[in-house]
Amino acid sequence: MVVFDLKTALILLTLGLLAAVSLAVWLAHRHSPRQSYPLGASPGEPSGGSSGEAPGADALEVGAAFETAPFGLLVLEGAQVLRFNTEAQRLLRLPAHLVTLPDAEWFPLLMEDCALARAEALAQHESAPGGRYRTVTFVSGQTVRWWVVPWGARDGVFVFDITPQQRVEQAGRALLNDLAHELRTPVATILTHLEVMGLTDVGEDVHQQSLALSKDEAQRMARLINDMLELGRLETAPEFALRSVELLPLVEEVIFQTLPQAQSKHMALSLEASPPLPLVLGHADRLRQVFLNLLDNAFKYAREGDRVVISLTRTEAGIACAVCDTGPGIPPEHLPYVTRRFYRGASRQEPGSGLGLALVTEILRRHNTQLELESRVSGETGTCVRFLLPLAEVRAG
C-alpha cells in the first residue's frame, strides 16, 4: 500500500491541470521542431530553441505555478525533455538548455521506471495508474525521490529532495545502535548482581555491595538514555533560531549554579572578562548547556585543589570563550576522539554518559562555530576548551 504525504496529495490534485497544460502545449507545437521549455518560459521564448507558438493563458498560468513549485517536474517523451522547472534543474543538475536527458548516474534508472510505469498502466487498463517510485542517492550525498506517471504518449516525473529526511533517519538509526551497544554492559551487570542477591549462601556485605553496584548501573543507564535522547533531539531537530544574547550574565548564572560542585572538591572557580561585552548571536538555553557541560567535565576529572577559569574575550570576529582547568590533562592519543559519542579517555569509573562533549560539539555546530581542545599531561598540566561566538550586530549587518 502506498502512503501519500502532503506533497503527493498536491501532485494528485494538480495532475489534471498539468495534463491539460501538456495537451495544450502539444497542440500548439505539434508542427514545430522538438525542443525543451522551462515551465515558466514566456510566450514565444523557449529555452535553447527558436520561437514557437505561445500556449494559452491558462496553460501559462499553470506553468508559472509549477515553475515555483517546491518539487521538481519534468515532462518527457522517451529521453526527450519537453518541459522542466527550476527545482528539477537544481535537483538533477540539468543544464539550462537541454533537449534530451544527460547521461547521468540516474539516467538508466529513470528510463527503467518510465518503461515500467507505462507497462503497468497498460496491464491495469486504468485511467489513473499508480506510477513508479524510486529513491536515489547521488555520489554527492544528496538523496532524491521521484514519482513517474504516464500521460498519454508522455511521462511526468515529479522529483523531491529528501536529503534532510534521510539524514534524520540515519541519525536516528545511529543513535539507537549506539544506545543499544552502550546499554549492554550495565544491563549485564545488573542481571549478574540480581543473581548474586538471590543466592542464600552469601553474606550481608556481599548482598549490600551487589545492591549498591546495581543501583550505580541503573543510574548510569538513566544518564545514558537521557543524554542520548537529548543528543537525538539536537541532531534531528531543525536549526534553532539564534538571537541576541548577553553572554556575561548567562555565564555568571552558570558559575553561581556550579559553585557548590567546585567547593565540594575544594576547587577554585573564577571568571575573567572585561565588561561591557557586546551581544552575541546564539541560543541562550543551549549556550548555558554548553558551559554547564564543560564545567561538569572539568570538575569530574580534575583533582582537589585544581583551578577552573572561564574567560570571555572580545575579538574582531566575536567573543572568544574558553574553559581552562589545571587538571591532569587528556593524553594525546585520546584527544582527537573525546568529542565522539560515548568515548571516555579517563577511567570509566567516573560517573557520566560519555556524551557531554558530543552534546557541546553539536550545539556549537548549530552556532556556526566549533570546539578547539588543547591539553597538557606533563609540566603545568591542564585542559583548555575554546570556541568563538559571533557578535550579534556583525551578523545582523
C-alpha positions in Angstrom: 0.0 0.0 0.0 1.3 3.4 -0.9 1.1 6.2 1.7 0.9 9.6 0.2 2.3 12.6 2.0 1.1 16.2 1.6 3.3 16.9 -1.4 2.0 13.8 -3.1 -1.6 14.9 -2.4 -0.8 18.3 -4.0 0.6 16.4 -7.1 -2.6 14.4 -7.4 -4.8 17.4 -7.1 -2.9 19.3 -9.8 -2.3 16.3 -12.1 -5.4 17.1 -14.2 -4.3 20.7 -14.7 -0.9 19.7 -15.7 -2.3 17.1 -18.2 -4.3 20.0 -19.7 -1.2 22.1 -20.0 0.7 19.2 -21.6 -2.1 18.8 -24.1 -2.3 22.5 -24.9 1.5 22.6 -25.4 1.3 19.6 -27.7 -1.4 21.1 -29.8 0.4 24.4 -30.0 3.7 22.9 -31.0 2.8 19.7 -32.9 4.2 21.2 -36.1 7.3 22.8 -34.5 10.8 21.3 -34.2 11.3 19.3 -31.0 12.7 21.4 -28.2 12.6 21.8 -24.4 10.9 24.6 -22.5 11.2 25.7 -18.9 7.8 25.6 -17.3 7.9 29.3 -16.7 9.1 30.4 -20.1 7.5 33.4 -21.6 5.3 33.0 -24.8 7.5 32.6 -27.8 10.7 32.3 -25.7 11.6 28.7 -25.4 14.8 27.6 -23.8 17.5 26.7 -26.2 15.5 26.8 -29.5 13.6 29.1 -31.9 10.3 30.7 -31.0 7.2 28.7 -31.2 3.5 29.3 -30.9 2.5 30.5 -27.5 0.3 28.3 -25.4 -3.0 29.6 -24.0 -3.3 31.9 -21.0 -4.5 29.1 -18.7 -1.5 26.9 -19.7 0.9 29.7 -19.0 -0.6 30.4 -15.5 -0.4 26.7 -14.5 3.1 26.5 -16.0 4.2 29.6 -13.9 2.7 27.9 -10.8 4.7 24.8 -11.4 7.8 26.8 -12.1 7.8 27.9 -8.5 6.6 24.6 -7.0 8.7 23.1 -4.1 9.3 19.9 -6.1 10.9 19.2 -9.4 8.8 18.4 -12.5 9.8 17.1 -16.0 7.6 16.2 -18.9 9.4 13.6 -21.1 8.8 11.8 -24.4 11.2 9.0 -24.2 14.6 10.6 -23.3 13.5 13.9 -24.8 12.7 16.7 -22.3 9.6 18.7 -23.3 9.2 20.7 -20.1 11.1 21.1 -16.8 11.0 23.6 -13.9 13.8 25.2 -11.8 13.6 22.7 -9.0 14.1 19.8 -11.3 17.0 21.5 -12.9 18.6 22.0 -9.4 17.9 18.6 -8.1 19.1 16.7 -11.2 21.7 19.2 -12.1 20.3 19.7 -15.6 21.8 22.3 -18.0 19.8 25.4 -18.7 19.3 24.3 -22.3 18.6 20.7 -23.0 16.7 18.6 -25.5 17.5 15.1 -24.2 18.3 13.9 -20.7 22.0 13.8 -19.9 23.9 10.6 -19.5 24.0 10.9 -15.7 24.2 8.3 -13.0 20.4 8.3 -12.6 19.5 8.2 -16.3 19.1 4.4 -16.8 17.1 4.2 -13.5 14.7 6.9 -14.7 14.3 5.3 -18.1 13.6 2.0 -16.4 10.9 3.5 -14.2 9.3 5.2 -17.2 9.1 1.9 -19.0 7.7 0.0 -16.0 5.1 2.7 -15.2 3.9 2.6 -18.8 3.8 -1.2 -18.8 1.9 -1.3 -15.5 -0.6 1.3 -16.8 -1.3 -0.9 -19.9 -1.7 -4.0 -17.8 -4.1 -2.4 -15.4 -6.2 -0.8 -18.1 -6.9 2.0 -15.7 -7.2 5.7 -16.4 -5.4 6.6 -13.2 -2.3 4.4 -12.9 -0.3 4.5 -9.7 3.1 5.2 -11.3 6.5 4.3 -10.1 8.5 5.5 -7.0 12.3 5.3 -6.6 14.8 6.8 -4.1 18.2 7.6 -5.4 21.3 8.8 -3.5 23.9 10.5 -5.6 27.6 10.4 -5.2 27.5 13.9 -3.7 25.3 12.5 -0.8 22.1 14.2 -2.0 19.1 11.9 -1.9 16.0 12.4 -4.2 12.8 10.5 -4.6 10.9 10.6 -7.9 7.4 9.6 -9.0 6.9 8.7 -12.6 3.5 8.6 -14.1 2.5 8.2 -17.8 0.4 10.9 -19.5 -0.7 9.5 -22.9 2.4 9.2 -25.0 4.5 11.2 -22.4 5.8 10.7 -18.9 5.5 13.1 -16.0 8.4 12.9 -13.4 7.9 14.6 -10.0 11.2 14.9 -8.1 11.5 15.6 -4.3 14.6 16.4 -2.3 14.5 14.1 0.7 18.1 14.6 1.9 17.2 16.2 5.2 14.7 13.4 6.0 17.3 10.8 5.0 19.9 12.4 7.4 17.4 12.4 10.2 16.6 8.7 9.6 20.3 7.8 9.5 21.0 9.8 12.7 18.1 8.1 14.4 19.4 4.6 13.5 22.9 5.5 14.6 21.5 6.8 18.0 19.6 3.6 18.5 22.6 1.4 17.6 24.9 3.3 19.9 22.5 3.3 22.7 21.8 -0.4 22.4 25.6 -1.1 22.4 26.2 1.0 25.5 23.3 -0.4 27.4 24.6 -4.0 27.2 27.2 -3.6 29.9 25.0 -2.0 32.6 22.2 -4.5 31.8 24.5 -7.5 32.1 26.0 -6.1 35.3 22.5 -5.6 36.9 21.4 -9.1 35.9 24.6 -10.6 37.4 24.2 -8.9 40.7 20.5 -9.7 40.9 21.5 -13.4 40.6 24.1 -12.8 43.4 21.4 -11.2 45.6 19.2 -14.2 45.0 21.7 -16.6 46.5 21.1 -17.7 50.0 24.7 -18.5 51.0 26.1 -15.0 50.5 26.8 -12.7 53.4 25.1 -9.4 54.1 28.1 -7.4 53.0 28.1 -9.1 49.6 24.4 -8.5 49.3 24.7 -4.8 50.1 27.6 -4.5 47.6 25.6 -6.1 44.8 22.7 -3.8 45.6 24.9 -0.7 45.5 26.5 -1.7 42.2 23.1 -2.4 40.7 21.9 1.0 41.7 25.0 2.6 40.2 24.5 0.8 36.9 20.8 1.7 36.9 21.7 5.4 37.3 24.3 5.1 34.6 21.6 3.7 32.3 19.3 6.6 33.1 22.1 9.1 32.3 22.8 7.3 29.0 19.2 7.3 28.0 18.5 11.0 28.9 21.7 12.2 27.3 21.1 10.1 24.2 17.6 11.4 23.8 18.9 15.0 24.2 21.6 14.4 21.6 19.0 12.8 19.3 16.7 15.8 19.6 19.6 18.1 18.8 20.7 16.1 15.7 17.3 15.6 14.2 15.6 18.9 15.0 15.6 21.8 12.6 18.1 24.6 13.1 17.1 26.6 16.1 16.7 30.4 15.9 19.7 32.5 17.0 19.0 35.7 18.8 21.0 38.4 20.6 22.3 37.1 23.9 24.0 38.8 26.8 26.8 36.3 27.5 28.3 37.7 30.7 25.2 37.4 32.9 24.5 34.0 31.4 28.0 32.7 32.4 27.7 34.4 35.9 24.5 32.4 36.4 26.2 29.2 35.4 29.1 29.8 37.8 26.6 30.5 40.7 24.8 27.3 39.8 28.0 25.1 39.8 29.9 26.8 42.6 28.8 24.2 45.3 30.2 21.4 43.0 33.5 23.2 42.8 33.6 23.8 46.6 32.9 20.1 47.3 36.2 19.2 45.6 38.0 22.2 47.1 38.5 23.7 43.6 38.8 27.4 42.7 36.3 28.6 40.1 36.7 32.1 38.6 35.6 34.2 35.6 37.8 36.5 33.6 36.0 39.1 31.5 36.2 42.9 30.7 32.7 44.3 30.7 30.8 45.7 29.0 30.8 42.8 26.4 28.8 43.1 23.2 25.8 40.9 22.4 26.5 37.6 20.7 24.2 35.7 18.3 23.1 32.5 19.9 20.5 30.4 21.7 20.6 31.3 25.4 19.5 27.9 26.8 21.8 25.9 24.6 24.8 28.2 25.4 24.0 27.7 29.1 24.1 23.9 28.5 27.5 24.3 26.8 29.1 26.0 29.8 27.4 23.6 32.3 28.7 20.6 30.4 32.2 22.0 30.1 32.4 22.8 33.8 30.9 19.4 34.7 33.7 17.8 32.8 36.4 19.9 34.4 35.1 19.1 37.9 34.7 15.4 37.2 38.2 14.8 36.0 40.2 17.4 37.9 41.8 16.9 41.3 41.2 18.5 44.7 42.8 22.0 44.7 42.8 22.4 41.0 41.5 25.6 39.4 38.9 26.2 36.7 38.8 29.6 34.8 36.2 30.8 32.4 37.4 33.6 30.1 35.4 35.8 27.8 37.5 38.0 25.5 36.2 40.3 22.8 37.9 40.0 19.4 37.2 41.4 16.0 35.4 38.3 15.0 33.3 37.9 18.1 33.7 36.8 21.7 36.4 34.1 22.3 35.2 31.8 25.1 37.5 29.4 27.0 37.1 27.0 29.9 40.5 26.0 31.2 41.5 23.8 34.2 44.7 22.7 35.9 43.6 19.1 36.0 45.7 16.1 34.9 45.0 16.7 31.2 44.0 14.4 28.4 46.6 12.1 26.9 47.5 13.0 23.3 46.2 9.6 22.0 42.8 10.3 23.4 42.4 14.0 22.4 41.2 13.5 18.8 38.4 11.2 20.0 36.9 12.8 23.1 34.1 14.6 21.3 32.8 11.3 19.9 29.8 9.6 21.4 30.5 7.5 24.5 34.2 8.0 24.2 35.8 8.4 27.6 39.5 8.7 27.7 39.6 8.7 31.5 38.6 5.9 33.8 35.1 4.6 33.1 34.7 4.5 36.9 33.9 8.2 36.7 30.2 8.9 36.6 28.9 10.1 33.2 27.5 9.0 29.9 30.4 9.9 27.6 28.1 12.2 25.7 28.9 15.6 27.3 31.4 16.8 24.7 29.3 15.3 21.9 26.4 17.5 23.0 28.6 20.5 23.3 30.0 19.9 19.8 26.5 19.6 18.2 25.3 22.8 20.0 28.3 24.8 18.8 27.8 23.5 15.3 24.3 24.9 15.4 26.0 28.2 16.3 28.3 28.1 13.3 31.4 27.5 15.4 33.4 24.6 16.6 35.2 23.3 19.6 39.0 23.5 20.0 40.8 21.4 22.6 44.3 21.8 24.0 45.6 19.6 26.8 48.9 19.0 28.6 49.7 15.9 30.7 53.2 17.0 31.8 54.7 20.0 33.4 51.9 22.5 34.0 49.1 20.1 33.3 45.6 21.1 32.3 42.9 21.3 29.6 41.6 24.3 27.7 38.4 24.2 25.6 37.8 27.1 23.3 35.2 28.4 20.9 34.2 31.7 19.2 30.7 33.2 19.2 29.9 35.8 16.6 28.7 39.3 17.5 25.0 39.9 17.0 25.5 43.2 15.3 28.0 41.8 12.9 25.7 39.0 11.8 22.7 41.4 11.7 24.5 43.9 9.5 
